[in-house]
């Protein structure tokens, strides 16, 4: 009885992991396909140094 329950939980955990992995991969592919709609200044790297002028940096 206990072994059957553990097997069911293990299979359920594996199914949840695979479903999560598939959703993440599909989301990444969808994001990659629609990246041409992004503006050049939308990234965090573009925003980080935008407040500083070159003379402010040391």
Buried (B, 14 or more C-beta within 10 A) or exposed (E): EEEEEEEEEEEEEEEEEEEEEEEEEEEEEEEEEEEEEEEEEEEEEEEEEEEEEEEEEE
